[in-house]
Amino acid sequence: MSRKTSRSQKEVLAERSTESLECRIADFQLQCGEKNADLVSDVADLRKVPSSKDELCENHPHLSLDDLDSNIPQNFSVDIGTANFDCYFKDSDSDYLFVSLRSWRSPGERLYAFQRWTYSSFVNARFLAVNNPMYYYHPDLNTGYYIGSNDENYLEYLADIVKRIAKTCGIKNERIILFGSSSGGTAAIHCGYLIPGSFSVSINSQLLPDIIQGLKDNLSNSGIELSELEKERSDTGYCIENGSSRHLFISNIASSMDWEPLIRYCNRRGMHLHYGFNASEDNRFFVWLFEAYGVGKNGGHHAWENRPMMYAIEYVYKSIIERGFIDPLLPCIFSEFWFDRYELITRKEIEKQKAEMSPSRTSDEVVSSMEYTQENPLMLKFKADCYREGSVVSRDMEVAKKHLKAAAAIDKTYEEDLLKLEWAMSIRSEDQEVLALVKSLIDRHVSSGFAWMGRCCRDGRGVSKDLQSAADWYRKAVDRNVGWAKPEYFDVLWAIGTPESLAEMVSFARKESPKGDLDMRLRLAKAYSQGRGVDRDQVLAASLVKEVFSADPGRSDLEYFDALWDLNLEETDAEMFDLASRLAGSGQKEIQLRLGRCYRDGRGTVKDIDAAIRWMRSAYDNPYLCIELITRSQQWDAEFREDLALLLGDFV
């Protein structure tokens, strides 16, 4: 699955040639495939079975810092001050120490828990997971950042534990990796500040004190006021900018709660961010921007890494530590996989919701299941489709339009979906909005935008009606191989009707017909049957129509009838009438209406008005059901209005 490249943050991709991209991918694959590679764990580890939950044991020894000087057990707790730090440790011969910190705790979630503890089976490092002791003392606390209390600094205690274990294992501070997501990532940055030379990796983390009010209230309810704490606990920017540690900040631009505070912070620092990899001037703060639309509440915030992405993250931070640099293109490549993974997750969720749709589910239940989708354009598109089609929820085009607008505001690739909906709604007061969408497509070099501009000029939507201008725009679309523009281009040239336009029309149709364009072949047949742009040749016209339906038996009988009707040839009308007569008895209302037309006009049969009315009434069951259609009759062609007039007589 390839990602559409319309996102403005991706200028860096455009700066690379295809050859350069391929070389870098090949180089990365070579390094990943090397046995005993220092920078990347062996690829076979991807298939390792994760550690067993039996390795987590709540019945473990309680140790002091001094007890960590030798023989560190797998499960233990460290008591410092009022804090009790539950720890899980997995030893190896690596010269790296990977420290995983816990983030959010949901109400009712168990207290004894370690985030990402299964990473111990594949991360190429000695592994330490540390639980947040604050959750034991504040049962209602959702996220505590390992801050402690107003009077006690748990971050210092955490840093002491990490430094003591690193010393026991003979690991330098520069090889200590503090890792976490959300509040755990924030704690990694603050703890990293307290361990000189260490390296923190945070994903979608908060930048204290710039956090949403709900998180501030959660801390305040637990007696913790950020404004009363020293900067090393209350100001993430301070920790990043001071000290000798380095920090890799990985953030999802599809999550406003993560992206907006980061932008504010980087603007204050004078850092201009772009999609992919960014580095500060002092080469101590690195920002990796990716895009992934998760599902559910705050889905973008929860678009975490998976195991293969963790390998990519490991490659990036070890390259910085050991080489001093990372090719900025590689995080862009990794980010595309990140995007594709969550697009697949979203599509699976959409299919799941479709499968669960049934008349037994109320509209409120369906809407509730899609409530938290405001930052995922795919989910917004799905929601719009439900309202547009009336799938379980009541059909509401305005609500559908609202959700498509939200999707297009996030990702411009949904602008054409919005355009299709607004065009179908045909609200003339909104024609300028339609035109703005068309211009946006053209500005982004979307080929179909030229065809849409042709439609605007053809129908006078947002611009003055001008068939010649329409033909010019359609010609540009056809030159860009926009398939659906070709028949409309032919039709506009037909409508212009000048010798020049008709000659161009026939020339174009003759060029496209041999390519297998059957719709164009039907139009060419119509031109021969009516002598438009060519000498009239009814035999050739009939032959072309039969070729089309022989080449494509999947075309409907209705289409064949309409093609024969357009030919208006005596020699094909009999076949057309026989087709309608044979199918009308099956109850197909569309065929019954067409059979009525045959009797009305005497096409392929003797003219019989009574039979015409009888078949048309069969098509509509009751003539008064057509009243609603009459009010909309200006949207139909003259022939359809004749049908209604014949059917309802003087009522019309």
BELGI-V378731 format. One record per residue. N is the residue number from 0. RES is the residue in three letters. SS is DSSP state (H for helix, E for strand, - for the rest). PHI is phi in whole degrees, 0 to 359 (* if undefined). D_LAST is the distance of its C-alpha to the last C-alpha in Angstrom with 1 decimal. Layout:
BEGIN
N & RES & SS & PHI & D_LAST
N & RES & SS & PHI & D_LAST
END
This chain:
BEGIN
0 & MET & - & * & 54.8
1 & SER & - & 257 & 55.0
2 & ARG & - & 274 & 54.1
3 & LYS & - & 298 & 51.7
4 & THR & - & 253 & 54.0
5 & SER & - & 269 & 51.8
6 & ARG & - & 286 & 53.8
7 & SER & H & 293 & 55.6
8 & GLN & H & 285 & 58.8
9 & LYS & H & 259 & 59.5
10 & GLU & H & 303 & 61.0
11 & VAL & H & 300 & 64.2
12 & LEU & H & 293 & 62.7
13 & ALA & H & 291 & 61.8
14 & GLU & - & 280 & 65.4
15 & ARG & - & 255 & 66.7
16 & SER & - & 283 & 66.7
17 & THR & H & 300 & 65.7
18 & GLU & H & 298 & 69.3
19 & SER & H & 296 & 70.5
20 & LEU & H & 298 & 68.0
21 & GLU & H & 296 & 69.1
22 & CYS & H & 297 & 72.8
23 & ARG & H & 290 & 72.4
24 & ILE & H & 296 & 70.6
25 & ALA & H & 299 & 73.3
26 & ASP & H & 296 & 76.0
27 & PHE & H & 295 & 74.5
28 & GLN & H & 297 & 74.2
29 & LEU & H & 297 & 77.8
30 & GLN & H & 293 & 79.0
31 & CYS & H & 293 & 77.0
32 & GLY & H & 276 & 78.5
33 & GLU & - & 292 & 82.1
34 & LYS & - & 289 & 84.3
35 & ASN & - & 59 & 85.9
36 & ALA & - & 297 & 83.8
37 & ASP & - & 284 & 84.7
38 & LEU & - & 272 & 81.3
39 & VAL & - & 228 & 79.0
40 & SER & - & 297 & 79.7
41 & ASP & - & 302 & 80.0
42 & VAL & H & 302 & 76.6
43 & ALA & H & 299 & 77.7
44 & ASP & H & 298 & 77.7
45 & LEU & H & 302 & 73.9
46 & ARG & H & 263 & 74.2
47 & LYS & - & 291 & 76.8
48 & VAL & - & 287 & 76.1
49 & PRO & - & 300 & 75.8
50 & SER & - & 300 & 78.7
51 & SER & - & 281 & 78.8
52 & LYS & H & 296 & 78.0
53 & ASP & H & 298 & 81.5
54 & GLU & H & 288 & 82.8
55 & LEU & - & 267 & 81.6
56 & CYS & - & 233 & 84.1
57 & GLU & - & 284 & 84.1
58 & ASN & - & 273 & 87.7
59 & HIS & - & 224 & 89.3
60 & PRO & E & 287 & 92.2
61 & HIS & E & 260 & 92.1
62 & LEU & E & 244 & 93.8
63 & SER & - & 259 & 95.0
64 & LEU & H & 302 & 94.7
65 & ASP & H & 295 & 98.2
66 & ASP & H & 290 & 97.4
67 & LEU & H & 272 & 95.0
68 & ASP & H & 288 & 97.9
69 & SER & - & 198 & 98.2
70 & ASN & - & 50 & 96.6
71 & ILE & - & 286 & 93.1
72 & PRO & - & 287 & 91.5
73 & GLN & - & 284 & 88.0
74 & ASN & E & 238 & 86.9
75 & PHE & E & 196 & 88.5
76 & SER & E & 234 & 88.0
77 & VAL & E & 242 & 89.7
78 & ASP & E & 261 & 90.6
79 & ILE & E & 225 & 90.9
80 & GLY & - & 58 & 91.0
81 & THR & - & 268 & 88.4
82 & ALA & E & 265 & 86.2
83 & ASN & E & 236 & 86.1
84 & PHE & E & 264 & 84.7
85 & ASP & E & 287 & 83.7
86 & CYS & E & 226 & 84.1
87 & TYR & E & 233 & 83.5
88 & PHE & E & 233 & 85.6
89 & LYS & E & 234 & 85.6
90 & ASP & - & 275 & 88.5
91 & SER & - & 201 & 88.8
92 & ASP & - & 261 & 90.9
93 & SER & - & 288 & 88.4
94 & ASP & - & 262 & 89.5
95 & TYR & - & 247 & 86.1
96 & LEU & E & 242 & 85.3
97 & PHE & E & 257 & 81.6
98 & VAL & E & 247 & 80.8
99 & SER & E & 258 & 77.5
100 & LEU & E & 248 & 76.5
101 & ARG & - & 274 & 74.1
102 & SER & - & 250 & 71.0
103 & TRP & - & 297 & 68.5
104 & ARG & - & 240 & 69.4
105 & SER & - & 285 & 66.5
106 & PRO & - & 304 & 67.2
107 & GLY & - & 88 & 69.0
108 & GLU & - & 291 & 69.9
109 & ARG & - & 299 & 73.5
110 & LEU & - & 285 & 76.1
111 & TYR & - & 277 & 78.2
112 & ALA & - & 207 & 75.9
113 & PHE & - & 230 & 76.3
114 & GLN & - & 280 & 73.4
115 & ARG & - & 61 & 73.4
116 & TRP & H & 295 & 76.6
117 & THR & H & 290 & 75.7
118 & TYR & H & 298 & 75.9
119 & SER & H & 299 & 79.6
120 & SER & H & 276 & 79.3
121 & PHE & - & 221 & 78.1
122 & VAL & - & 291 & 78.7
123 & ASN & - & 279 & 81.8
124 & ALA & - & 191 & 83.8
125 & ARG & E & 292 & 85.7
126 & PHE & E & 242 & 83.0
127 & LEU & E & 226 & 83.1
128 & ALA & E & 249 & 80.3
129 & VAL & E & 236 & 80.9
130 & ASN & - & 285 & 79.0
131 & ASN & - & 272 & 78.2
132 & PRO & - & 293 & 80.8
133 & MET & H & 296 & 78.8
134 & TYR & H & 292 & 76.5
135 & TYR & H & 289 & 79.4
136 & TYR & H & 261 & 80.1
137 & HIS & - & 229 & 76.5
138 & PRO & - & 302 & 74.4
139 & ASP & - & 267 & 71.3
140 & LEU & - & 282 & 71.7
141 & ASN & - & 266 & 69.1
142 & THR & - & 206 & 70.7
143 & GLY & - & 240 & 74.1
144 & TYR & - & 61 & 75.0
145 & TYR & - & 59 & 78.5
146 & ILE & - & 293 & 79.3
147 & GLY & E & 101 & 81.4
148 & SER & - & 229 & 81.9
149 & ASN & - & 299 & 82.6
150 & ASP & - & 253 & 86.3
151 & GLU & - & 225 & 86.4
152 & ASN & E & 261 & 85.2
153 & TYR & H & 288 & 84.1
154 & LEU & H & 297 & 83.2
155 & GLU & H & 295 & 86.9
156 & TYR & H & 298 & 87.7
157 & LEU & H & 300 & 85.1
158 & ALA & H & 298 & 86.6
159 & ASP & H & 296 & 90.1
160 & ILE & H & 297 & 89.1
161 & VAL & H & 297 & 87.5
162 & LYS & H & 295 & 90.4
163 & ARG & H & 292 & 92.9
164 & ILE & H & 294 & 91.2
165 & ALA & H & 298 & 90.9
166 & LYS & H & 296 & 94.6
167 & THR & H & 298 & 95.6
168 & CYS & H & 273 & 93.6
169 & GLY & - & 72 & 95.0
170 & ILE & - & 256 & 91.7
171 & LYS & - & 288 & 91.5
172 & ASN & H & 304 & 89.1
173 & GLU & H & 294 & 87.3
174 & ARG & H & 255 & 86.3
175 & ILE & E & 269 & 84.9
176 & ILE & E & 250 & 81.1
177 & LEU & E & 260 & 79.4
178 & PHE & E & 234 & 75.9
179 & GLY & E & 186 & 73.0
180 & SER & E & 241 & 69.3
181 & SER & - & 54 & 67.7
182 & SER & H & 292 & 70.5
183 & GLY & H & 294 & 72.9
184 & GLY & H & 292 & 72.5
185 & THR & H & 299 & 73.2
186 & ALA & H & 297 & 76.3
187 & ALA & H & 298 & 77.3
188 & ILE & H & 295 & 77.3
189 & HIS & H & 293 & 79.3
190 & CYS & H & 292 & 81.8
191 & GLY & H & 300 & 82.0
192 & TYR & H & 301 & 83.2
193 & LEU & - & 276 & 86.0
194 & ILE & - & 242 & 87.1
195 & PRO & - & 308 & 88.2
196 & GLY & - & 86 & 87.1
197 & SER & - & 286 & 84.6
198 & PHE & E & 228 & 81.1
199 & SER & E & 257 & 78.0
200 & VAL & E & 233 & 74.7
201 & SER & E & 233 & 71.7
202 & ILE & E & 239 & 68.1
203 & ASN & - & 48 & 65.3
204 & SER & - & 261 & 68.0
205 & GLN & - & 274 & 68.1
206 & LEU & E & 246 & 70.1
207 & LEU & - & 299 & 71.9
208 & PRO & - & 267 & 71.5
209 & ASP & E & 278 & 67.9
210 & ILE & - & 235 & 66.2
211 & ILE & - & 294 & 63.2
212 & GLN & H & 300 & 63.9
213 & GLY & H & 300 & 63.5
214 & LEU & H & 290 & 66.5
215 & LYS & H & 298 & 68.5
216 & ASP & H & 297 & 67.9
217 & ASN & H & 298 & 68.9
218 & LEU & H & 292 & 72.2
219 & SER & H & 298 & 72.8
220 & ASN & H & 296 & 72.2
221 & SER & - & 263 & 75.0
222 & GLY & - & 83 & 77.3
223 & ILE & - & 250 & 77.0
224 & GLU & - & 245 & 76.3
225 & LEU & H & 302 & 75.9
226 & SER & H & 295 & 77.0
227 & GLU & H & 262 & 80.4
228 & LEU & - & 263 & 81.1
229 & GLU & - & 293 & 83.0
230 & LYS & H & 298 & 81.0
231 & GLU & H & 293 & 82.0
232 & ARG & H & 247 & 79.9
233 & SER & H & 242 & 77.1
234 & ASP & - & 226 & 76.4
235 & THR & H & 294 & 75.2
236 & GLY & H & 300 & 75.3
237 & TYR & H & 300 & 78.9
238 & CYS & H & 293 & 79.8
239 & ILE & H & 290 & 78.1
240 & GLU & H & 276 & 79.8
241 & ASN & - & 246 & 83.2
242 & GLY & - & 81 & 85.7
243 & SER & - & 249 & 86.2
244 & SER & - & 282 & 83.6
245 & ARG & E & 242 & 80.6
246 & HIS & E & 220 & 77.0
247 & LEU & E & 255 & 74.0
248 & PHE & E & 253 & 70.9
249 & ILE & E & 257 & 67.9
250 & SER & E & 224 & 64.5
251 & ASN & E & 266 & 60.9
252 & ILE & - & 288 & 58.7
253 & ALA & - & 271 & 55.7
254 & SER & - & 241 & 57.3
255 & SER & H & 297 & 57.0
256 & MET & H & 292 & 59.7
257 & ASP & H & 260 & 62.1
258 & TRP & H & 290 & 61.0
259 & GLU & H & 293 & 60.8
260 & PRO & H & 297 & 64.4
261 & LEU & H & 296 & 65.8
262 & ILE & H & 299 & 64.2
263 & ARG & H & 298 & 65.6
264 & TYR & H & 295 & 69.0
265 & CYS & H & 292 & 69.1
266 & ASN & H & 298 & 68.0
267 & ARG & H & 296 & 70.9
268 & ARG & H & 276 & 73.1
269 & GLY & - & 79 & 71.7
270 & MET & - & 268 & 70.5
271 & HIS & - & 264 & 67.4
272 & LEU & - & 273 & 65.8
273 & HIS & - & 221 & 63.8
274 & TYR & - & 302 & 62.4
275 & GLY & E & 103 & 65.3
276 & PHE & E & 257 & 68.9
277 & ASN & E & 227 & 70.4
278 & ALA & E & 225 & 74.0
279 & SER & - & 287 & 75.6
280 & GLU & - & 298 & 78.3
281 & ASP & - & 275 & 81.0
282 & ASN & - & 60 & 79.7
283 & ARG & - & 240 & 79.8
284 & PHE & E & 235 & 76.1
285 & PHE & E & 240 & 73.6
286 & VAL & E & 241 & 69.9
287 & TRP & E & 248 & 67.8
288 & LEU & E & 261 & 64.1
289 & PHE & E & 235 & 61.7
290 & GLU & - & 225 & 58.0
291 & ALA & - & 206 & 56.9
292 & TYR & - & 263 & 53.9
293 & GLY & - & 282 & 55.1
294 & VAL & - & 248 & 53.1
295 & GLY & - & 84 & 53.3
296 & LYS & - & 298 & 54.5
297 & ASN & - & 52 & 56.3
298 & GLY & - & 302 & 55.7
299 & GLY & - & 296 & 56.9
300 & HIS & - & 294 & 60.1
301 & HIS & - & 266 & 60.7
302 & ALA & - & 278 & 60.2
303 & TRP & - & 284 & 63.9
304 & GLU & - & 286 & 65.9
305 & ASN & - & 248 & 66.5
306 & ARG & H & 298 & 69.6
307 & PRO & H & 300 & 69.0
308 & MET & H & 291 & 67.9
309 & MET & H & 295 & 71.2
310 & TYR & H & 298 & 73.1
311 & ALA & H & 295 & 71.3
312 & ILE & H & 297 & 72.2
313 & GLU & H & 298 & 75.8
314 & TYR & H & 299 & 76.0
315 & VAL & H & 295 & 74.9
316 & TYR & H & 289 & 77.3
317 & LYS & H & 287 & 80.2
318 & SER & H & 296 & 79.6
319 & ILE & H & 295 & 79.9
320 & ILE & H & 292 & 83.0
321 & GLU & H & 267 & 84.8
322 & ARG & H & 256 & 83.7
323 & GLY & - & 87 & 82.7
324 & PHE & - & 200 & 79.3
325 & ILE & - & 219 & 76.1
326 & ASP & - & 300 & 74.1
327 & PRO & H & 297 & 71.0
328 & LEU & H & 287 & 68.7
329 & LEU & H & 297 & 69.5
330 & PRO & H & 301 & 67.9
331 & CYS & H & 297 & 64.8
332 & ILE & H & 296 & 64.9
333 & PHE & H & 300 & 65.6
334 & SER & H & 295 & 62.7
335 & GLU & H & 294 & 60.3
336 & PHE & H & 295 & 61.5
337 & TRP & H & 299 & 61.2
338 & PHE & H & 300 & 57.5
339 & ASP & H & 298 & 56.7
340 & ARG & H & 300 & 58.3
341 & TYR & H & 283 & 56.2
342 & GLU & H & 294 & 53.0
343 & LEU & H & 297 & 53.8
344 & ILE & H & 299 & 54.5
345 & THR & H & 297 & 51.2
346 & ARG & H & 297 & 49.3
347 & LYS & H & 296 & 51.2
348 & GLU & H & 295 & 50.3
349 & ILE & H & 296 & 46.6
350 & GLU & H & 297 & 46.8
351 & LYS & H & 296 & 48.7
352 & GLN & H & 293 & 46.0
353 & LYS & H & 298 & 43.3
354 & ALA & H & 295 & 45.4
355 & GLU & H & 275 & 45.7
356 & MET & - & 289 & 42.0
357 & SER & - & 200 & 40.8
358 & PRO & - & 301 & 38.5
359 & SER & - & 285 & 41.7
360 & ARG & - & 271 & 42.3
361 & THR & - & 284 & 40.6
362 & SER & H & 302 & 39.0
363 & ASP & H & 298 & 42.0
364 & GLU & H & 295 & 44.4
365 & VAL & H & 293 & 42.6
366 & VAL & H & 297 & 42.5
367 & SER & H & 298 & 46.1
368 & SER & H & 292 & 47.2
369 & MET & - & 250 & 45.8
370 & GLU & - & 296 & 47.0
371 & TYR & - & 260 & 49.9
372 & THR & - & 230 & 48.3
373 & GLN & - & 288 & 48.1
374 & GLU & - & 243 & 50.5
375 & ASN & - & 242 & 49.4
376 & PRO & H & 297 & 46.6
377 & LEU & H & 296 & 46.1
378 & MET & H & 291 & 45.7
379 & LEU & H & 296 & 43.3
380 & LYS & H & 297 & 41.2
381 & PHE & H & 299 & 41.2
382 & LYS & H & 297 & 40.2
383 & ALA & H & 298 & 37.3
384 & ASP & H & 298 & 36.2
385 & CYS & H & 299 & 36.3
386 & TYR & H & 286 & 33.9
387 & ARG & H & 292 & 31.7
388 & GLU & H & 268 & 31.4
389 & GLY & - & 70 & 31.6
390 & SER & - & 280 & 34.8
391 & VAL & - & 71 & 36.2
392 & VAL & - & 284 & 35.5
393 & SER & - & 294 & 32.0
394 & ARG & - & 295 & 29.9
395 & ASP & - & 209 & 30.4
396 & MET & H & 293 & 29.9
397 & GLU & H & 292 & 31.7
398 & VAL & H & 293 & 34.8
399 & ALA & H & 301 & 34.7
400 & LYS & H & 296 & 34.8
401 & LYS & H & 300 & 37.7
402 & HIS & H & 289 & 39.8
403 & LEU & H & 292 & 39.1
404 & LYS & H & 298 & 40.2
405 & ALA & H & 296 & 43.4
406 & ALA & H & 296 & 44.0
407 & ALA & H & 292 & 43.6
408 & ALA & H & 292 & 46.0
409 & ILE & H & 278 & 48.6
410 & ASP & - & 222 & 48.1
411 & LYS & H & 296 & 46.2
412 & THR & H & 294 & 45.6
413 & TYR & H & 268 & 42.6
414 & GLU & H & 297 & 41.0
415 & GLU & H & 290 & 38.9
416 & ASP & H & 297 & 37.6
417 & LEU & H & 296 & 36.6
418 & LEU & H & 298 & 35.0
419 & LYS & H & 301 & 32.9
420 & LEU & H & 293 & 31.6
421 & GLU & H & 295 & 30.9
422 & TRP & H & 294 & 29.2
423 & ALA & H & 293 & 26.9
424 & MET & H & 292 & 26.1
425 & SER & - & 52 & 25.1
426 & ILE & - & 267 & 26.1
427 & ARG & H & 299 & 26.5
428 & SER & H & 291 & 29.0
429 & GLU & H & 253 & 31.3
430 & ASP & H & 298 & 31.3
431 & GLN & H & 292 & 34.9
432 & GLU & H & 293 & 35.9
433 & VAL & H & 299 & 34.3
434 & LEU & H & 297 & 36.3
435 & ALA & H & 297 & 39.5
436 & LEU & H & 295 & 39.2
437 & VAL & H & 298 & 38.8
438 & LYS & H & 296 & 41.8
439 & SER & H & 296 & 43.8
440 & LEU & H & 300 & 43.2
441 & ILE & H & 294 & 44.4
442 & ASP & H & 298 & 47.4
443 & ARG & - & 269 & 48.4
444 & HIS & - & 62 & 48.2
445 & VAL & - & 277 & 45.5
446 & SER & - & 303 & 44.4
447 & SER & H & 294 & 40.7
448 & GLY & H & 301 & 40.6
449 & PHE & H & 293 & 40.5
450 & ALA & H & 291 & 37.5
451 & TRP & H & 297 & 35.7
452 & MET & H & 294 & 36.6
453 & GLY & H & 300 & 35.1
454 & ARG & H & 297 & 31.8
455 & CYS & H & 301 & 32.1
456 & CYS & H & 291 & 32.8
457 & ARG & H & 294 & 30.0
458 & ASP & H & 257 & 27.3
459 & GLY & - & 70 & 29.0
460 & ARG & - & 263 & 29.8
461 & GLY & - & 84 & 32.8
462 & VAL & - & 221 & 33.7
463 & SER & - & 291 & 32.4
464 & LYS & - & 295 & 30.3
465 & ASP & - & 206 & 32.8
466 & LEU & H & 295 & 32.5
467 & GLN & H & 293 & 36.2
468 & SER & H & 295 & 37.3
469 & ALA & H & 301 & 35.1
470 & ALA & H & 299 & 36.8
471 & ASP & H & 297 & 40.2
472 & TRP & H & 291 & 39.5
473 & TYR & H & 299 & 38.2
474 & ARG & H & 299 & 41.4
475 & LYS & H & 296 & 43.5
476 & ALA & H & 293 & 41.8
477 & VAL & H & 296 & 42.2
478 & ASP & H & 298 & 45.9
479 & ARG & - & 264 & 46.2
480 & ASN & - & 62 & 44.8
481 & VAL & - & 276 & 41.6
482 & GLY & H & 301 & 40.0
483 & TRP & H & 288 & 36.4
484 & ALA & H & 282 & 36.6
485 & LYS & H & 297 & 37.4
486 & PRO & H & 296 & 34.0
487 & GLU & H & 290 & 32.4
488 & TYR & H & 298 & 35.2
489 & PHE & H & 302 & 34.5
490 & ASP & H & 296 & 30.8
491 & VAL & H & 293 & 31.6
492 & LEU & H & 298 & 34.2
493 & TRP & H & 300 & 31.6
494 & ALA & H & 292 & 29.2
495 & ILE & H & 298 & 32.2
496 & GLY & - & 76 & 32.7
497 & THR & - & 282 & 36.1
498 & PRO & H & 305 & 38.9
499 & GLU & H & 293 & 40.8
500 & SER & H & 292 & 38.0
501 & LEU & H & 292 & 37.2
502 & ALA & H & 295 & 40.9
503 & GLU & H & 295 & 41.1
504 & MET & H & 300 & 38.1
505 & VAL & H & 293 & 39.7
506 & SER & H & 300 & 43.1
507 & PHE & H & 294 & 41.8
508 & ALA & H & 296 & 40.0
509 & ARG & H & 294 & 43.1
510 & LYS & H & 288 & 45.3
511 & GLU & H & 276 & 43.2
512 & SER & H & 302 & 42.4
513 & PRO & - & 295 & 46.1
514 & LYS & - & 280 & 46.3
515 & GLY & - & 95 & 44.1
516 & ASP & - & 280 & 40.8
517 & LEU & H & 289 & 38.5
518 & ASP & H & 298 & 35.3
519 & MET & H & 291 & 36.9
520 & ARG & H & 294 & 37.9
521 & LEU & H & 296 & 34.3
522 & ARG & H & 292 & 33.3
523 & LEU & H & 296 & 36.3
524 & ALA & H & 300 & 35.2
525 & LYS & H & 297 & 31.8
526 & ALA & H & 297 & 33.9
527 & TYR & H & 293 & 36.0
528 & SER & H & 292 & 33.1
529 & GLN & H & 253 & 31.5
530 & GLY & - & 68 & 34.8
531 & ARG & - & 262 & 34.2
532 & GLY & - & 83 & 37.6
533 & VAL & - & 217 & 39.4
534 & ASP & - & 293 & 39.9
535 & ARG & - & 295 & 37.3
536 & ASP & - & 213 & 38.7
537 & GLN & H & 291 & 36.4
538 & VAL & H & 296 & 39.3
539 & LEU & H & 295 & 40.2
540 & ALA & H & 299 & 36.6
541 & ALA & H & 296 & 36.4
542 & SER & H & 297 & 39.8
543 & LEU & H & 296 & 38.8
544 & VAL & H & 297 & 35.8
545 & LYS & H & 297 & 38.0
546 & GLU & H & 300 & 40.7
547 & VAL & H & 298 & 38.5
548 & PHE & H & 280 & 37.5
549 & SER & H & 282 & 41.0
550 & ALA & H & 286 & 42.4
551 & ASP & - & 224 & 40.0
552 & PRO & - & 297 & 39.2
553 & GLY & - & 289 & 37.9
554 & ARG & - & 295 & 34.7
555 & SER & - & 285 & 31.8
556 & ASP & H & 299 & 30.6
557 & LEU & H & 299 & 27.1
558 & GLU & H & 299 & 28.8
559 & TYR & H & 294 & 30.5
560 & PHE & H & 302 & 27.4
561 & ASP & H & 297 & 25.7
562 & ALA & H & 294 & 28.9
563 & LEU & H & 293 & 29.1
564 & TRP & H & 297 & 25.5
565 & ASP & H & 296 & 26.4
566 & LEU & H & 297 & 29.5
567 & ASN & - & 55 & 27.6
568 & LEU & - & 248 & 30.9
569 & GLU & H & 301 & 31.5
570 & GLU & H & 288 & 34.5
571 & THR & H & 255 & 32.6
572 & ASP & H & 297 & 29.4
573 & ALA & H & 296 & 31.3
574 & GLU & H & 296 & 32.5
575 & MET & H & 297 & 29.0
576 & PHE & H & 294 & 27.6
577 & ASP & H & 299 & 30.7
578 & LEU & H & 300 & 30.3
579 & ALA & H & 294 & 26.7
580 & SER & H & 296 & 27.8
581 & ARG & H & 292 & 30.8
582 & LEU & H & 265 & 29.1
583 & ALA & H & 298 & 25.9
584 & GLY & - & 291 & 28.0
585 & SER & - & 282 & 29.3
586 & GLY & - & 94 & 26.1
587 & GLN & - & 289 & 25.1
588 & LYS & H & 297 & 21.4
589 & GLU & H & 296 & 21.3
590 & ILE & H & 290 & 23.2
591 & GLN & H & 299 & 21.1
592 & LEU & H & 297 & 18.0
593 & ARG & H & 291 & 20.2
594 & LEU & H & 297 & 21.6
595 & GLY & H & 300 & 18.1
596 & ARG & H & 295 & 17.9
597 & CYS & H & 302 & 21.4
598 & TYR & H & 292 & 20.5
599 & ARG & H & 297 & 17.4
600 & ASP & H & 259 & 19.6
601 & GLY & - & 68 & 22.9
602 & ARG & - & 264 & 24.5
603 & GLY & - & 79 & 27.8
604 & THR & - & 204 & 26.9
605 & VAL & - & 285 & 25.9
606 & LYS & - & 299 & 22.2
607 & ASP & - & 211 & 20.8
608 & ILE & H & 294 & 17.1
609 & ASP & H & 298 & 17.9
610 & ALA & H & 295 & 19.8
611 & ALA & H & 299 & 17.0
612 & ILE & H & 295 & 14.6
613 & ARG & H & 300 & 17.7
614 & TRP & H & 289 & 18.6
615 & MET & H & 292 & 15.3
616 & ARG & H & 293 & 15.2
617 & SER & H & 299 & 18.8
618 & ALA & H & 295 & 18.0
619 & TYR & H & 256 & 15.8
620 & ASP & - & 66 & 17.8
621 & ASN & - & 216 & 15.1
622 & PRO & H & 301 & 11.3
623 & TYR & H & 286 & 11.0
624 & LEU & H & 291 & 13.2
625 & CYS & H & 275 & 10.4
626 & ILE & H & 302 & 9.1
627 & GLU & H & 299 & 12.0
628 & LEU & H & 293 & 11.3
629 & ILE & H & 299 & 7.9
630 & THR & H & 296 & 10.2
631 & ARG & - & 253 & 12.6
632 & SER & H & 296 & 10.7
633 & GLN & H & 292 & 13.0
634 & GLN & H & 277 & 15.8
635 & TRP & - & 255 & 14.9
636 & ASP & - & 286 & 15.8
637 & ALA & H & 300 & 13.8
638 & GLU & H & 294 & 14.4
639 & PHE & H & 294 & 12.8
640 & ARG & H & 294 & 9.5
641 & GLU & H & 297 & 10.0
642 & ASP & H & 301 & 10.8
643 & LEU & H & 295 & 7.6
644 & ALA & H & 297 & 5.7
645 & LEU & H & 293 & 8.8
646 & LEU & H & 290 & 9.1
647 & LEU & H & 256 & 6.3
648 & GLY & H & 61 & 6.3
649 & ASP & H & 291 & 5.4
650 & PHE & H & 302 & 3.8
651 & VAL & - & 289 & 0.0
END
